[in-house]
């Protein structure tokens, strides 16, 4: 598998030499359990990438990890391989949640993994994933407070929240359909969300995105901010997505083959040429409207910045008045779901705290 990644890196930069003039802000090893791979795999990928593109001095190199003893024991080796930030999928500090979610680690294993990661990469370079909206929260909403308190008391400086969703054709969906467990009401969901915002704020973690909290701008996820600002990113590996702006200002969305065996066969074949890079199963040119939609869908998640008119002009050549329905925009502002902030040289459309809670509905109305 390692050789396949290195081959795609080579082919991408050879087919698209203009990207060699860029500066790399971040690398993110995610999508499953990358921490089960050998540290040497990461160091090879990082080194191969550095042959083609310059890394910024403060480049962020993140690895997702689960808090099992097998993975946490290797964190120091990952640091030596070049990893300087770790995102740990804790999900909960309540055994009942862990059992319900089918997690394999214990609370103590999670605590140990966090401390090892903090010692290895630094307290300000460790992020925790937490899940809310479980069946436990439906009956005991305040159990969520204990989970948050445990996370914050460990000195956590970045937290990502995920609301449990029940997808069709999953075991959770079947169990829920049979009435084997309940999910929280809308009122409880709002209580859980507000509780997280307030408890994080009390510990100095400010909400900077719908589901993300950090102690400062420097502890934010640089990589995810790239997504939310609709910046370019290269996705390599089974199922990976890319968004890239080409020299002719054409913006493309690419998706790599999902099945690992098929992906490896494709990228190691004789005919490796594929638009953008080997292994892509789909490459679409984004229309102006699709660019606009993506910019707002992602950018309005940033609770402090939102979407700037200069960014809109850069991506589409449009202004707020030409891209959006004026009457609908004014209604959303009137109902205090959005606000327009004006500076000397720019404007920013930002979702209010009220609008953030119903952001999907706001976006649907705004982009209809």
C-alpha positions as CSV (number, residue, x, y, z in Angstrom):
1,X,0.0,0.0,0.0
2,X,2.8,2.4,0.8
3,X,4.3,2.1,-2.7
4,X,0.9,2.9,-4.1
5,X,0.7,6.2,-2.2
6,X,4.2,7.2,-3.2
7,X,3.5,6.4,-6.8
8,X,0.4,8.6,-6.8
9,X,2.3,11.5,-5.2
10,X,4.9,11.2,-7.9
11,X,2.4,11.1,-10.7
12,X,0.3,14.0,-9.3
13,X,3.2,16.4,-9.1
14,X,4.6,15.3,-12.5
15,X,1.2,15.7,-14.2
16,X,0.5,19.0,-12.4
17,X,3.8,20.8,-12.0
18,X,2.1,24.1,-11.2
19,X,1.4,22.7,-7.7
20,X,5.1,22.5,-7.0
21,X,5.1,26.3,-6.7
22,X,2.6,26.2,-3.8
23,X,3.3,26.1,-0.1
24,X,1.9,23.1,1.9
25,X,-0.1,24.1,5.0
26,X,-1.1,20.7,6.3
27,X,-1.2,16.9,5.8
28,X,-4.0,14.8,7.3
29,X,-3.8,11.1,7.7
30,X,-7.4,10.0,8.2
31,X,-10.2,7.8,6.9
32,X,-10.4,4.8,9.2
33,X,-7.5,3.9,11.4
34,X,-4.3,5.2,9.8
35,X,-2.6,4.7,13.2
36,X,-2.6,0.9,12.6
37,X,0.0,1.5,9.8
38,X,3.7,1.4,10.5
39,X,5.3,4.8,11.4
40,X,7.7,4.3,8.5
41,X,4.8,4.6,6.1
42,X,4.0,8.1,7.3
43,X,7.7,9.2,7.2
44,X,8.0,7.9,3.6
45,X,4.8,9.8,2.5
46,X,5.9,13.0,4.2
47,X,9.4,12.8,2.7
48,X,8.1,12.0,-0.8
49,X,5.8,14.9,-0.7
50,X,8.6,17.3,0.4
51,X,10.5,16.4,-2.7
52,X,7.9,18.3,-4.8
53,X,6.4,21.0,-2.6
54,X,7.8,23.3,0.1
55,X,6.3,22.9,3.6
56,X,5.4,26.0,5.6
57,X,7.5,26.3,8.8
58,X,4.4,25.6,10.9
59,X,3.0,22.9,8.7
60,X,0.4,20.8,10.5
61,X,0.7,17.0,10.1
62,X,-2.3,15.3,11.8
63,X,-3.0,11.6,12.3
64,X,-6.3,10.2,13.4
65,X,-6.0,7.5,16.1
66,X,-8.3,5.4,18.3
67,X,-7.5,5.2,22.0
68,X,-6.7,1.5,22.2
69,X,-3.5,0.4,23.9
70,X,-2.2,-1.0,20.7
71,X,-2.4,2.4,18.9
72,X,-1.4,4.6,21.8
73,X,1.8,2.7,22.4
74,X,3.0,3.8,19.0
75,X,2.3,7.5,19.3
76,X,5.9,8.4,20.2
77,X,7.1,6.5,17.1
78,X,4.6,8.5,14.9
79,X,6.0,11.7,16.3
80,X,9.5,10.7,15.2
81,X,8.0,9.9,11.8
82,X,6.8,13.5,11.4
83,X,3.4,13.5,12.9
84,X,2.9,16.7,15.0
85,X,-0.8,16.6,15.8
86,X,-3.1,13.8,16.9
87,X,-6.9,13.6,16.7
88,X,-8.2,10.9,19.0
89,X,-11.6,9.3,18.5
90,X,-12.6,9.1,22.2
91,X,-16.3,9.5,21.5
92,X,-17.2,9.3,25.2
93,X,-16.0,8.9,28.8
94,X,-19.0,6.9,29.8
95,X,-18.8,3.1,29.6
96,X,-22.5,3.0,28.7
97,X,-21.9,5.1,25.6
98,X,-18.8,3.2,24.6
99,X,-20.8,-0.1,24.8
100,X,-23.7,1.4,22.8
101,X,-21.4,2.8,20.1
102,X,-19.5,-0.5,19.9
103,X,-16.2,1.1,20.8
104,X,-13.3,-1.3,21.8
105,X,-11.5,0.9,24.2
106,X,-12.1,1.6,27.9
107,X,-12.3,5.0,29.7
108,X,-8.8,4.3,31.2
109,X,-7.4,3.5,27.8
110,X,-8.7,6.7,26.5
111,X,-7.2,8.7,29.3
112,X,-3.9,7.0,28.9
113,X,-3.9,7.6,25.1
114,X,-4.6,11.3,25.6
115,X,-1.8,11.7,28.1
116,X,0.7,9.8,25.9
117,X,-0.3,12.0,22.9
118,X,0.0,15.2,25.0
119,X,3.5,14.1,26.2
120,X,4.5,13.2,22.6
121,X,3.3,16.1,20.5
122,X,2.3,18.6,23.1
123,X,-0.9,19.4,25.0
124,X,-1.9,22.0,22.4
125,X,-1.5,19.5,19.5
126,X,-4.1,16.9,20.6
127,X,-7.8,17.0,19.6
128,X,-10.6,14.9,20.9
129,X,-13.7,13.6,19.0
130,X,-16.8,13.4,21.2
131,X,-20.2,12.1,20.3
132,X,-23.5,13.5,21.6
133,X,-27.1,12.6,21.1
134,X,-26.8,8.9,22.2
135,X,-29.5,6.9,23.7
136,X,-28.0,7.6,27.1
137,X,-28.5,11.4,26.5
138,X,-32.1,10.8,25.6
139,X,-32.8,9.5,29.2
140,X,-29.9,11.2,31.1
141,X,-29.0,14.5,29.3
142,X,-26.7,15.5,32.2
143,X,-24.5,12.5,31.6
144,X,-23.1,14.6,28.7
145,X,-21.8,17.1,31.3
146,X,-19.7,14.5,32.9
147,X,-18.2,13.5,29.6
148,X,-17.3,17.1,28.7
149,X,-15.9,17.7,32.2
150,X,-13.6,14.7,31.9
151,X,-12.4,15.9,28.5
152,X,-11.8,19.5,29.6
153,X,-10.1,18.5,32.9
154,X,-7.5,16.6,30.9
155,X,-6.3,19.9,29.5
156,X,-7.8,19.4,26.1
157,X,-7.3,22.4,23.9
158,X,-9.3,21.2,20.8
159,X,-12.6,19.4,20.7
160,X,-14.7,18.2,17.7
161,X,-18.3,17.3,18.4
162,X,-20.3,14.8,16.3
163,X,-24.0,14.3,16.6
164,X,-25.0,10.7,16.4
165,X,-27.0,10.1,13.2
166,X,-28.8,6.9,12.3
167,X,-28.1,6.1,8.6
168,X,-30.3,3.8,6.6
169,X,-29.1,0.2,6.0
170,X,-27.0,0.2,9.2
171,X,-27.4,-1.9,12.3
172,X,-28.2,1.2,14.3
173,X,-31.0,2.0,11.9
174,X,-32.5,-1.5,12.2
175,X,-32.3,-1.4,16.0
176,X,-33.8,2.1,16.2
177,X,-36.7,1.0,13.8
178,X,-37.4,-1.9,16.1
179,X,-37.6,0.5,19.1
180,X,-34.5,-1.0,20.8
181,X,-33.2,2.4,21.7
182,X,-34.4,6.0,21.7
183,X,-32.7,9.2,20.4
184,X,-33.0,12.6,22.2
185,X,-35.8,15.0,21.3
186,X,-35.0,18.3,19.5
187,X,-35.1,20.1,22.9
188,X,-32.6,17.8,24.4
189,X,-30.3,18.1,21.3
190,X,-30.3,21.9,21.8
191,X,-29.6,21.5,25.5
192,X,-26.6,19.1,24.8
193,X,-25.3,21.5,22.2
194,X,-25.6,24.6,24.4
195,X,-24.1,22.7,27.3
196,X,-21.0,22.0,25.1
197,X,-20.7,25.6,24.0
198,X,-21.0,26.9,27.6
199,X,-18.7,24.4,29.2
200,X,-16.0,24.8,26.6
201,X,-16.2,28.6,26.9
202,X,-15.7,28.3,30.7
203,X,-12.5,26.4,30.1
204,X,-11.3,28.9,27.4
205,X,-12.2,26.9,24.3
206,X,-13.9,29.2,21.9
207,X,-16.3,27.8,19.2
208,X,-14.8,28.6,15.8
209,X,-16.9,26.3,13.7
210,X,-20.3,24.6,14.1
211,X,-18.8,21.5,15.8
212,X,-15.3,22.6,16.7
213,X,-13.8,24.4,19.7
214,X,-10.2,25.6,20.3
215,X,-8.2,27.4,23.0
216,X,-6.7,29.8,20.4
217,X,-6.4,30.3,16.7
218,X,-3.1,28.4,16.8
219,X,-4.8,25.3,18.1
220,X,-7.6,25.2,15.5
221,X,-7.4,22.5,12.9
222,X,-5.6,24.2,10.0
223,X,-6.5,21.3,7.7
224,X,-10.2,21.5,8.3
225,X,-10.2,25.3,8.0
226,X,-8.9,24.7,4.5
227,X,-12.1,22.7,3.7
228,X,-14.4,25.3,5.3
229,X,-12.8,28.1,3.4
230,X,-13.0,26.1,0.1
231,X,-9.3,26.2,-0.4
232,X,-7.5,23.6,-2.5
233,X,-6.7,20.1,-1.1
234,X,-5.3,16.9,-2.6
235,X,-7.0,13.7,-1.6
236,X,-4.9,10.5,-2.1
237,X,-6.1,7.0,-1.2
238,X,-9.2,4.9,-1.5
239,X,-12.3,7.1,-1.4
240,X,-10.3,10.3,-1.0
241,X,-11.8,13.6,-2.3
242,X,-9.9,16.5,-3.9
243,X,-10.8,20.1,-4.7
244,X,-8.3,21.8,-7.0
245,X,-8.0,25.0,-8.9
246,X,-6.2,24.5,-12.2
247,X,-4.1,27.1,-14.1
248,X,-7.0,28.1,-16.3
249,X,-9.0,28.8,-13.2
250,X,-11.0,25.7,-13.8
251,X,-12.0,24.1,-10.4
252,X,-12.4,20.4,-10.2
253,X,-13.8,17.9,-7.7
254,X,-12.1,14.5,-7.9
255,X,-12.9,11.2,-6.1
256,X,-10.5,8.3,-5.8
257,X,-11.7,4.6,-6.2
258,X,-13.3,3.4,-3.0
259,X,-12.2,-0.3,-2.9
260,X,-8.6,-0.6,-1.7
261,X,-7.7,-3.5,-4.0
262,X,-9.1,-1.9,-7.1
263,X,-7.5,1.4,-6.2
264,X,-4.0,-0.3,-5.8
265,X,-4.5,-2.2,-9.1
266,X,-5.4,1.1,-10.9
267,X,-2.5,3.2,-9.6
268,X,0.1,0.5,-10.2
269,X,-1.0,-0.3,-13.7
270,X,0.8,0.5,-16.9
271,X,-1.6,3.3,-17.9
272,X,-1.4,5.5,-14.8
273,X,-2.5,8.7,-16.5
274,X,-5.8,10.0,-15.2
275,X,-6.9,13.6,-15.1
276,X,-5.4,15.1,-12.0
277,X,-3.9,11.9,-10.7
278,X,-4.0,8.1,-10.9
279,X,-6.8,6.3,-9.0
280,X,-9.5,8.8,-9.7
281,X,-12.9,7.3,-10.5
282,X,-14.6,10.6,-11.0
283,X,-13.4,14.1,-11.9
284,X,-16.0,16.9,-12.3
285,X,-15.6,20.5,-13.4
286,X,-17.5,22.6,-11.0
287,X,-19.9,25.2,-12.5
288,X,-20.0,28.7,-11.1
289,X,-23.2,27.9,-9.2
290,X,-21.6,24.8,-7.7
291,X,-18.6,26.9,-6.6
292,X,-21.0,29.4,-4.9
293,X,-23.0,26.7,-3.2
294,X,-19.9,25.0,-1.8
295,X,-18.5,28.3,-0.6
296,X,-21.6,29.0,1.5
297,X,-22.2,25.4,2.5
298,X,-18.8,25.2,4.0
299,X,-18.0,28.8,4.9
300,X,-21.1,29.6,6.9
301,X,-19.9,26.8,9.3
302,X,-17.2,29.2,10.5
303,X,-19.0,31.0,13.3
304,X,-16.7,34.0,13.6
305,X,-15.7,34.5,9.9
306,X,-18.5,33.2,7.7
307,X,-18.0,33.9,4.0
308,X,-16.3,37.1,2.8
309,X,-17.4,38.9,-0.4
310,X,-13.7,38.9,-1.5
311,X,-13.7,35.0,-1.2
312,X,-16.9,34.8,-3.2
313,X,-15.4,37.0,-5.9
314,X,-12.2,34.9,-6.0
315,X,-14.2,31.7,-6.5
316,X,-16.9,32.9,-8.8
317,X,-16.4,36.4,-9.9
318,X,-19.7,37.3,-8.2
319,X,-20.8,39.6,-5.3
320,X,-23.3,38.9,-2.6
321,X,-25.9,40.9,-4.5
322,X,-25.4,39.0,-7.8
323,X,-25.0,35.6,-6.2
324,X,-27.9,35.7,-3.7
325,X,-31.6,36.5,-3.7
326,X,-31.7,39.9,-2.0
327,X,-35.2,39.5,-0.5
328,X,-34.3,36.1,0.9
329,X,-31.0,37.3,2.3
330,X,-32.7,40.3,3.9
331,X,-35.4,38.0,5.5
332,X,-32.7,35.8,7.0
333,X,-30.9,38.9,8.4
334,X,-34.2,40.3,9.7
335,X,-35.0,37.1,11.5
336,X,-31.5,37.2,13.1
337,X,-30.3,34.0,11.4
338,X,-27.6,35.7,9.4
339,X,-25.7,39.0,9.9
340,X,-23.7,41.1,7.5
341,X,-20.4,42.5,8.9
342,X,-18.7,45.3,6.9
343,X,-15.1,46.4,7.2
344,X,-13.2,49.0,5.3
345,X,-12.4,46.7,2.4
346,X,-14.7,43.8,2.6
347,X,-18.0,42.3,3.8
348,X,-18.6,39.0,5.7
349,X,-21.9,37.1,5.8
350,X,-21.9,35.2,9.1
351,X,-24.4,32.9,10.7
352,X,-25.7,34.1,14.1
353,X,-25.7,31.8,17.2
354,X,-29.4,31.4,16.4
355,X,-28.7,30.6,12.8
356,X,-26.0,28.1,13.6
357,X,-28.5,25.8,15.3
358,X,-30.7,25.6,12.2
359,X,-27.9,26.1,9.7
360,X,-29.1,23.4,7.3
361,X,-32.4,25.1,7.0
362,X,-30.8,28.5,6.6
363,X,-28.6,27.2,3.8
364,X,-31.5,25.5,2.1
365,X,-33.4,28.8,2.1
366,X,-30.4,30.9,1.1
367,X,-29.3,28.7,-1.8
368,X,-32.8,27.7,-3.1
